[in-house]
Amino acid sequence: MLLTIGALVISLAGATQLWSQSVGLQTQYRLVSTSAQKEVRVDTGFVANASAPQSYSGTNYGVLGGSVTDSSIQVSTDYGDMTISGSGFASNSPTNGCFAFIDTAFGGAPFSMYQDVLNVTSSTLAKGTAVTIDFTESFATSYAGFNPSYFADNLRISDSKALDNWNLTLTSTGSANFEFHTAVGDSLYLEGDLHGGGAAYANSLSPPFVSESFSFSESGPLYITSVTDGVDIQSESGATYSAPAASVPDSSETSLLVGISLLAIASFRRRYARS
C-alpha cells in the first residue's frame, strides 16, 4: 500500500532485486563565489561503515572590484536522517558582474547519501515467515530566491530475496508510506539521498549595485516500524530509524503548570469579587 501526502511521488513495486551493497555515507558540495575567485569543494567519497553523522559546513566569501559574493552551507548526513541548509549572495559593482551558487561538482550528484542493510530477525517466528514492515519517508524543503533549484529526496529499498522493492522520489514537502513485504531471515537494502542547490546572479549588464540572494533547506528522515508482531529489525549501521518520542512533561513541570493555573484562577476570583 502506498499513501502520498502533499508531494510528487514516483513509486515502483515489483519483484526485482535492485542491488547488494555496503553500509556507508557520502557527503559532497561545491561553493562558488566569483568575487572570491575560487571554489570550495567537499567530497568524502563513499565511506564504508562510516560513523554517523558526517557533519560539514563551509563558506566562500570574496570582494573583487567592488563586487561581493558569498555562499555557505551546512550538511549533516546520517543513516535515514539527512539535513542540508545553504545560502548565497551576489552584489555587482559598476565594473564587475558576479554570481554565487551552491551545487555539486558533478551535475546531478546528491549532496547527502547513505546506504544501509536491515536484517529481519525473530526469536519466536520461524525463518521464512511472512513479515510486513511499514516505511515512512518524510521530506521538508524550502527555497527563497530568484533562481529556483530542483530539490529531491530519493529512497530505494529492496529485499535480498526479491520479495518486494520500493523506489520513491519526493520533490516537494510531504511524506509517503509503504507497507513492505519480506520474511524472517531476509535482508533489506536501503539507499537514500538528497539533491538541491541555489544561485544568485548580479551580472555586469545590470545597473551597478544590483544584488540577489537565496536560501534553502531540506531534510529527509526515514521511520521504520514492523507491522508483524515478534519481529526485530536490526540495521548493520546501528541506526534505529524510529520516530522521535512525543515530549511528555515531567512531574515537576506538570506541578508548575498546575500551580500557575491555580494562581491565575485565584487572582481572577479576587478581581471578580472586588468588582
C-alpha positions in Angstrom: 0.0 0.0 0.0 1.3 3.5 -0.8 0.0 6.7 0.7 1.2 10.0 -0.6 0.6 13.4 1.1 1.5 16.8 -0.5 4.3 15.7 -2.8 5.1 14.2 -6.2 5.8 10.6 -5.8 7.3 8.1 -8.2 6.9 4.6 -6.8 7.6 1.2 -8.5 6.8 -2.0 -6.6 7.9 -5.3 -8.1 9.9 -8.5 -7.7 13.3 -7.4 -8.9 16.3 -7.2 -6.5 17.9 -3.8 -7.0 21.4 -4.4 -5.6 23.5 -5.8 -2.8 25.5 -3.2 -1.1 27.8 -1.9 1.6 26.9 0.2 4.6 28.2 3.8 4.5 27.8 7.5 3.9 28.8 10.2 1.4 28.7 14.0 1.6 29.6 16.4 -1.2 29.1 20.0 -2.3 30.6 22.9 -4.2 30.5 26.6 -3.2 31.2 29.0 -6.0 31.8 32.7 -5.3 33.2 34.6 -8.3 34.4 37.6 -6.2 36.5 35.2 -4.1 38.0 33.8 -7.4 37.8 30.2 -6.0 35.7 27.2 -5.4 35.3 25.4 -2.1 34.7 21.7 -2.6 34.0 18.8 -0.3 33.6 15.2 -1.4 34.1 12.5 1.2 33.7 9.7 -1.4 31.7 6.7 -0.2 32.9 5.9 3.3 32.1 2.3 4.2 30.9 1.7 7.7 31.2 5.4 8.4 30.5 6.8 11.9 27.4 9.0 11.8 26.7 11.7 11.4 29.0 13.2 8.8 28.7 16.9 9.6 30.3 19.6 7.3 30.0 23.3 7.0 31.7 25.8 4.6 31.7 29.3 3.3 33.1 31.1 0.3 33.2 34.9 0.6 35.0 37.4 -1.5 35.2 41.1 -2.7 36.6 42.0 -6.1 36.5 45.4 -7.7 33.6 46.4 -5.5 31.5 43.3 -6.2 30.7 41.0 -3.3 29.7 37.3 -3.3 29.2 34.8 -0.6 27.9 31.2 -0.4 27.7 29.0 2.7 26.3 25.5 3.5 25.7 23.1 6.4 25.2 19.4 5.8 24.5 16.5 8.1 24.5 13.0 6.6 23.2 10.2 8.8 21.6 6.8 8.2 18.0 7.6 7.5 18.3 11.2 8.5 19.8 13.9 6.2 19.6 17.7 6.6 21.0 20.5 4.4 20.8 24.3 4.6 22.5 26.8 2.4 22.5 30.5 1.4 24.2 32.8 -1.1 24.5 36.5 -2.0 25.8 38.4 -5.0 26.1 42.2 -5.5 27.8 43.8 -8.5 29.7 47.0 -8.9 30.0 49.5 -11.8 32.8 47.4 -13.3 32.2 43.9 -12.2 29.4 41.4 -12.5 29.3 38.4 -10.2 27.5 35.3 -9.1 27.4 32.8 -6.3 25.9 29.3 -6.3 25.8 26.0 -4.4 25.8 22.7 -6.2 27.9 19.5 -6.5 31.0 19.2 -8.7 29.3 16.6 -10.9 25.9 17.6 -12.3 23.0 15.7 -10.7 25.0 14.2 -7.9 23.4 14.3 -4.4 24.7 16.4 -1.5 24.0 13.7 1.0 23.7 9.9 0.6 23.5 6.8 2.8 23.4 3.1 2.3 22.4 0.6 5.0 21.3 -3.1 5.4 18.4 -4.2 7.6 18.3 -7.8 8.9 14.8 -9.2 9.7 15.0 -11.5 12.7 12.7 -13.0 15.3 13.1 -15.1 18.4 9.6 -16.6 18.1 8.8 -16.8 14.4 10.3 -19.4 12.0 12.7 -18.4 9.3 10.7 -17.6 6.1 7.6 -16.4 8.0 6.0 -13.6 6.1 6.6 -10.1 7.6 5.2 -6.7 6.8 7.2 -3.6 7.6 6.0 -0.1 7.4 8.3 2.5 5.9 7.5 6.3 6.2 9.7 8.8 4.4 9.2 12.5 5.1 10.6 15.4 3.1 10.7 19.0 4.1 12.2 21.6 1.8 12.1 25.4 1.4 13.7 27.8 -1.1 13.8 31.6 -1.2 15.4 33.4 -4.2 15.2 34.4 -7.8 16.5 31.2 -9.4 14.6 28.2 -8.1 16.5 24.9 -8.0 15.5 21.3 -8.2 15.1 19.5 -4.8 14.6 15.8 -4.4 14.5 13.2 -1.7 15.2 9.7 -3.2 14.7 6.4 -1.4 15.3 2.9 -2.7 14.6 -0.3 -0.8 14.8 -3.9 -2.0 14.6 -7.4 -0.4 17.5 -9.8 -0.6 15.2 -12.5 -2.0 13.3 -10.2 -4.3 10.1 -10.4 -2.4 9.4 -6.6 -2.7 11.0 -3.3 -3.6 10.1 0.4 -3.3 11.6 3.3 -5.4 10.5 6.7 -4.2 11.1 10.3 -5.2 9.7 13.3 -3.3 10.2 16.7 -4.9 8.2 18.9 -2.5 7.4 18.9 1.2 5.3 15.9 2.1 5.6 12.2 3.1 4.9 8.8 1.7 4.1 5.5 3.4 4.7 1.9 2.1 4.0 -1.5 3.6 6.9 -3.6 2.5 6.6 -7.4 2.3 9.6 -9.5 3.4 10.3 -12.6 5.6 12.2 -13.6 8.7 15.8 -14.2 7.7 15.8 -11.8 4.8 17.9 -8.6 4.5 16.7 -5.3 3.1 18.9 -2.9 1.2 18.4 0.8 1.7 19.8 3.8 -0.2 18.7 7.4 0.3 19.9 10.8 -0.9 19.1 14.5 -1.1 19.5 16.8 -4.1 19.3 20.6 -4.1 21.2 23.9 -4.5 20.7 27.6 -5.3 22.2 30.5 -7.3 22.3 34.3 -7.2 23.4 36.5 -10.2 24.3 40.1 -10.5 25.8 40.4 -13.9 27.7 43.2 -15.5 24.8 44.1 -17.8 22.6 45.1 -14.9 22.8 48.5 -13.3 25.6 48.8 -10.7 24.9 47.8 -7.2 22.2 45.2 -8.0 22.1 42.3 -5.6 20.4 38.9 -5.5 20.3 36.3 -2.7 19.0 32.8 -2.0 18.5 30.4 0.9 17.3 26.9 1.1 16.9 24.0 3.5 15.8 20.3 3.2 15.6 17.2 5.3 14.7 13.6 4.7 14.1 11.4 7.7 13.0 7.7 7.4 11.0 5.9 10.0 10.5 2.1 10.2 8.0 0.0 12.1 7.2 -3.7 12.0 3.6 -4.3 11.4 4.1 -8.0 12.2 4.4 -8.8 15.9 7.5 -10.6 17.2 9.9 -9.2 14.6 13.2 -7.4 15.3 14.7 -5.1 12.6 18.4 -4.8 13.1 20.4 -2.3 11.0 24.1 -3.0 10.3 24.8 0.7 10.7 23.3 0.7 14.2 20.7 3.3 13.3 17.2 2.7 14.9 15.0 4.5 12.3 12.5 5.2 15.0 10.3 8.3 15.1 11.2 10.7 17.9 9.1 10.2 21.1 6.5 12.7 21.9 7.6 15.2 24.5 5.9 14.5 27.9 6.4 17.0 30.7 7.9 15.5 33.8 6.2 15.7 37.2 8.0 18.9 38.2 6.9 20.6 35.0 3.3 19.4 35.5 3.2 20.6 39.1 4.5 24.0 38.0 1.8 24.3 35.3 -0.9 23.3 37.7 0.4 25.9 40.3 0.4 28.7 37.7 -3.2 27.8 36.6 -4.4 27.8 40.3 -2.8 31.2 40.9 -4.4 32.6 37.8 -7.8 31.3 38.9 -7.4 32.7 42.4 -6.3 36.1 41.0 -9.3 36.2 38.7 -11.7 35.4 41.6 -10.2 38.2 43.7 -10.7 40.7 40.9 -14.2 39.4 40.3 -15.1 39.7 44.0 -14.0 43.3 44.1 -15.9 44.3 41.0 
